[in-house]
C-alpha cells in the first residue's frame, strides 16, 4: 500500500481528489462521477520492486520509481498546466 504521507507531501495532489481502484491510485479534477483523471496513476510495487506510474487513464508509461515519493513527484510533473483544485460535480464540470 502506498503511504498517504507520500501523496500528501505533494501540494498539488492535495488539491485533487484521490481515487483507488484495484490497488491503483489516480487523481480526479472533480468530486463526482464520472471522474476526470488528471496527471497519472500510481500502481503498487511490481515484481521488479518498483512503482509503475502511468499517464491519465493508464495511457502510456511515465516511469518506474523505487519509492512512492518519487512516483507522486512524477505524477505532479505530468499534471496539465491548467490543472486546478477539484471542482464539485462530475467530469463535465472540469
GROMACS elastic network, one bead per residue, 0.5 to 0.9 nm:
[ bonds ]
;  ai    aj funct       b0    kb
    1     4     6  0.89507   500
    1    23     6  0.75325   500
    1    44     6  0.67121   500
    1    45     6  0.86438   500
    2     5     6  0.86959   500
    2     6     6  0.75201   500
    2     7     6  0.82681   500
    2    23     6  0.89700   500
    2    25     6  0.84664   500
    2    42     6  0.87696   500
    2    43     6  0.88101   500
    2    44     6  0.70411   500
    2    45     6  0.89741   500
    2    68     6  0.62695   500
    3     6     6  0.54648   500
    3     7     6  0.70866   500
    3     8     6  0.89441   500
    3    68     6  0.71493   500
    3    69     6  0.86611   500
    4     7     6  0.53627   500
    4     8     6  0.61098   500
    4     9     6  0.86044   500
    5     9     6  0.59148   500
    5    10     6  0.89219   500
    5    69     6  0.85566   500
    6     9     6  0.53485   500
    6    10     6  0.73749   500
    6    67     6  0.88852   500
    6    68     6  0.60450   500
    6    70     6  0.85205   500
    6    71     6  0.88185   500
    6    72     6  0.70988   500
    7    10     6  0.57814   500
    7    11     6  0.85842   500
    7    13     6  0.66859   500
    7    14     6  0.76568   500
    7    68     6  0.78215   500
    7    69     6  0.69993   500
    7    71     6  0.89766   500
    7    72     6  0.60677   500
    7    73     6  0.86762   500
    8    11     6  0.67461   500
    8    12     6  0.88470   500
    8    13     6  0.68299   500
    8    14     6  0.59372   500
    9    13     6  0.82680   500
    9    14     6  0.82279   500
    9    69     6  0.78939   500
    9    72     6  0.87779   500
   10    13     6  0.54790   500
   10    14     6  0.67190   500
   10    69     6  0.85664   500
   10    72     6  0.72121   500
   10    73     6  0.71170   500
   10    76     6  0.74652   500
   11    14     6  0.52645   500
   11    15     6  0.70642   500
   12    15     6  0.54444   500
   12    16     6  0.71506   500
   12    76     6  0.68381   500
   12    79     6  0.87613   500
   12    83     6  0.88560   500
   12    84     6  0.83443   500
   12    85     6  0.80911   500
   13    16     6  0.52785   500
   13    17     6  0.78094   500
   13    18     6  0.78906   500
   13    27     6  0.76000   500
   13    72     6  0.82778   500
   13    75     6  0.86451   500
   13    76     6  0.70995   500
   13    85     6  0.88717   500
   14    17     6  0.75434   500
   14    18     6  0.83768   500
   14    85     6  0.84629   500
   15    29     6  0.83838   500
   15    84     6  0.73250   500
   15    86     6  0.61580   500
   16    27     6  0.60261   500
   16    28     6  0.57864   500
   16    29     6  0.55616   500
   16    30     6  0.73880   500
   16    31     6  0.85420   500
   16    38     6  0.86729   500
   16    84     6  0.79482   500
   16    85     6  0.56663   500
   16    87     6  0.86716   500
   17    26     6  0.84705   500
   17    27     6  0.55155   500
   17    28     6  0.50585   500
   17    29     6  0.65478   500
   17    30     6  0.67682   500
   17    31     6  0.64271   500
   17    85     6  0.86346   500
   17    86     6  0.63229   500
   18    25     6  0.67430   500
   18    26     6  0.58947   500
   18    28     6  0.63815   500
   19    24     6  0.81182   500
   19    25     6  0.56791   500
   19    26     6  0.53460   500
   19    27     6  0.58519   500
   19    28     6  0.71918   500
   19    35     6  0.88839   500
   20    23     6  0.61036   500
   20    24     6  0.54467   500
   20    26     6  0.64357   500
   20    27     6  0.86654   500
   21    24     6  0.52839   500
   21    25     6  0.67416   500
   21    26     6  0.82095   500
   22    25     6  0.85538   500
   23    42     6  0.88399   500
   23    43     6  0.67492   500
   23    44     6  0.65925   500
   24    41     6  0.66314   500
   24    42     6  0.57470   500
   24    44     6  0.66606   500
   25    40     6  0.87172   500
   25    41     6  0.54891   500
   25    42     6  0.52165   500
   25    43     6  0.65898   500
   25    44     6  0.85984   500
   26    37     6  0.69197   500
   26    38     6  0.76928   500
   26    39     6  0.80282   500
   26    40     6  0.61749   500
   26    42     6  0.64798   500
   26    43     6  0.88651   500
   26    56     6  0.78294   500
   26    57     6  0.82589   500
   27    30     6  0.89285   500
   27    35     6  0.84119   500
   27    36     6  0.78532   500
   27    37     6  0.56838   500
   27    38     6  0.57641   500
   27    39     6  0.70561   500
   27    40     6  0.71358   500
   27    41     6  0.71065   500
   27    56     6  0.85521   500
   28    31     6  0.71958   500
   28    32     6  0.89105   500
   28    35     6  0.55498   500
   28    38     6  0.57554   500
   28    39     6  0.86861   500
   28    86     6  0.68437   500
   28    91     6  0.84741   500
   29    35     6  0.72840   500
   29    36     6  0.52893   500
   29    37     6  0.65920   500
   29    38     6  0.64042   500
   29    83     6  0.75800   500
   29    84     6  0.73153   500
   29    85     6  0.65647   500
   29    87     6  0.63705   500
   29    88     6  0.89832   500
   29    90     6  0.87814   500
   29    91     6  0.75138   500
   29    94     6  0.66029   500
   30    33     6  0.79360   500
   30    34     6  0.85473   500
   30    35     6  0.62526   500
   30    36     6  0.60526   500
   30    37     6  0.86410   500
   30    85     6  0.80671   500
   30    88     6  0.57292   500
   30    89     6  0.59491   500
   30    90     6  0.57643   500
   30    91     6  0.61441   500
   30    92     6  0.89097   500
   30    93     6  0.73162   500
   30    94     6  0.66594   500
   31    34     6  0.88771   500
   31    35     6  0.72468   500
   31    36     6  0.87748   500
   31    86     6  0.63656   500
   31    87     6  0.61779   500
   31    88     6  0.51514   500
   31    89     6  0.54513   500
   31    90     6  0.64033   500
   31    91     6  0.85067   500
   32    35     6  0.61921   500
   32    36     6  0.87528   500
   32    87     6  0.85968   500
   32    88     6  0.66484   500
   32    91     6  0.72766   500
   33    36     6  0.80763   500
   33    89     6  0.70726   500
   33    91     6  0.66659   500
   34    89     6  0.86905   500
   34    90     6  0.52553   500
   34    91     6  0.55420   500
   34    92     6  0.82275   500
   35    89     6  0.89592   500
   35    90     6  0.60680   500
   35    91     6  0.54476   500
   36    90     6  0.72751   500
   36    92     6  0.82610   500
   36    94     6  0.71948   500
   37    40     6  0.72619   500
   37    41     6  0.86252   500
   37    56     6  0.55602   500
   37    57     6  0.63060   500
   37    91     6  0.85010   500
   38    41     6  0.84464   500
   38    55     6  0.81966   500
   38    56     6  0.55193   500
   38    57     6  0.82147   500
   38    75     6  0.87559   500
   38    78     6  0.85123   500
   38    79     6  0.63382   500
   38    80     6  0.73560   500
   38    83     6  0.79131   500
   39    54     6  0.88137   500
   39    55     6  0.64038   500
   39    56     6  0.56814   500
   39    74     6  0.86458   500
   39    75     6  0.52323   500
   39    76     6  0.64029   500
   39    77     6  0.78189   500
   39    78     6  0.51046   500
   39    80     6  0.67430   500
   39    83     6  0.88253   500
   40    53     6  0.67709   500
   40    54     6  0.54542   500
   40    57     6  0.70023   500
   40    58     6  0.71457   500
   40    59     6  0.84360   500
   40    62     6  0.81154   500
   40    74     6  0.84807   500
   40    75     6  0.54210   500
   40    76     6  0.83768   500
   40    78     6  0.71493   500
   40    79     6  0.76810   500
   41    52     6  0.82360   500
   41    53     6  0.56366   500
   41    54     6  0.53172   500
   41    55     6  0.62622   500
   41    56     6  0.63666   500
   41    57     6  0.74096   500
   41    58     6  0.68686   500
   41    71     6  0.89127   500
   41    72     6  0.86655   500
   41    75     6  0.70539   500
   42    51     6  0.67589   500
   42    52     6  0.59005   500
   42    54     6  0.66107   500
   42    68     6  0.83012   500
   42    71     6  0.66253   500
   42    72     6  0.73972   500
   42    75     6  0.78862   500
   43    46     6  0.80277   500
   43    51     6  0.58316   500
   43    52     6  0.51385   500
   43    53     6  0.63004   500
   43    54     6  0.79544   500
   44    49     6  0.89792   500
   44    50     6  0.78720   500
   44    51     6  0.54771   500
   44    52     6  0.69296   500
   44    68     6  0.88036   500
   45    48     6  0.74183   500
   45    49     6  0.52009   500
   45    52     6  0.70093   500
   45    66     6  0.83516   500
   45    67     6  0.89851   500
   46    49     6  0.52632   500
   46    50     6  0.56735   500
   46    51     6  0.64398   500
   46    52     6  0.73696   500
   47    50     6  0.75900   500
   48    51     6  0.86958   500
   49    65     6  0.87836   500
   49    66     6  0.69169   500
   50    64     6  0.57973   500
   50    65     6  0.52820   500
   50    67     6  0.72870   500
   50    68     6  0.89610   500
   51    63     6  0.83737   500
   51    64     6  0.53858   500
   51    65     6  0.51636   500
   51    66     6  0.61946   500
   51    67     6  0.68938   500
   51    68     6  0.68468   500
   51    70     6  0.89163   500
   51    71     6  0.65891   500
   52    61     6  0.74953   500
   52    62     6  0.79767   500
   52    63     6  0.62539   500
   52    65     6  0.67521   500
   52    71     6  0.75380   500
   53    58     6  0.85773   500
   53    60     6  0.88455   500
   53    61     6  0.61043   500
   53    62     6  0.54468   500
   53    63     6  0.53808   500
   53    64     6  0.59823   500
   53    65     6  0.78156   500
   53    71     6  0.62757   500
   53    72     6  0.83449   500
   53    74     6  0.74146   500
   53    75     6  0.72719   500
   54    57     6  0.78513   500
   54    58     6  0.51520   500
   54    59     6  0.63221   500
   54    60     6  0.56222   500
   54    62     6  0.51524   500
   54    63     6  0.70836   500
   54    64     6  0.88631   500
   54    75     6  0.84004   500
   55    58     6  0.51829   500
   55    60     6  0.54124   500
   55    61     6  0.61719   500
   55    62     6  0.61128   500
   55    75     6  0.80301   500
   55    78     6  0.79243   500
   56    59     6  0.58991   500
   56    60     6  0.82730   500
   57    60     6  0.89825   500
   58    61     6  0.76526   500
   61    64     6  0.81117   500
   62    74     6  0.74078   500
   62    75     6  0.82336   500
   62    78     6  0.83751   500
   63    71     6  0.80964   500
   63    74     6  0.76917   500
   64    70     6  0.89024   500
   64    71     6  0.73133   500
   65    68     6  0.73167   500
   65    69     6  0.86553   500
   65    70     6  0.59870   500
   65    71     6  0.56661   500
   65    74     6  0.87510   500
   66    69     6  0.87203   500
   66    70     6  0.72469   500
   66    71     6  0.79056   500
   67    70     6  0.54228   500
   67    71     6  0.64234   500
   67    72     6  0.89366   500
   68    72     6  0.62330   500
   68    73     6  0.85466   500
   69    72     6  0.53531   500
   69    73     6  0.62500   500
   69    74     6  0.87561   500
   70    74     6  0.62503   500
   70    75     6  0.87508   500
   71    74     6  0.51858   500
   71    75     6  0.65034   500
   71    76     6  0.89077   500
   72    76     6  0.62434   500
   72    77     6  0.85613   500
   73    76     6  0.51138   500
   73    77     6  0.61672   500
   73    78     6  0.87679   500
   74    77     6  0.50174   500
   74    78     6  0.64498   500
   74    79     6  0.89892   500
   75    78     6  0.52408   500
   75    79     6  0.65197   500
   76    79     6  0.52606   500
   76    80     6  0.89148   500
   77    80     6  0.86613   500
   78    81     6  0.87403   500
   79    82     6  0.82973   500
   79    83     6  0.64758   500
   80    83     6  0.52646   500
   81    84     6  0.86445   500
   83    86     6  0.87291   500
   84    87     6  0.83721   500
   86    94     6  0.81214   500
   87    90     6  0.81653   500
   87    91     6  0.89294   500
   87    93     6  0.69581   500
   87    94     6  0.68398   500
   88    93     6  0.74652   500
   88    94     6  0.89862   500
   89    92     6  0.77272   500
   89    93     6  0.61547   500
   89    94     6  0.85534   500
   90    93     6  0.57873   500
   90    94     6  0.75723   500
   91    94     6  0.54152   500
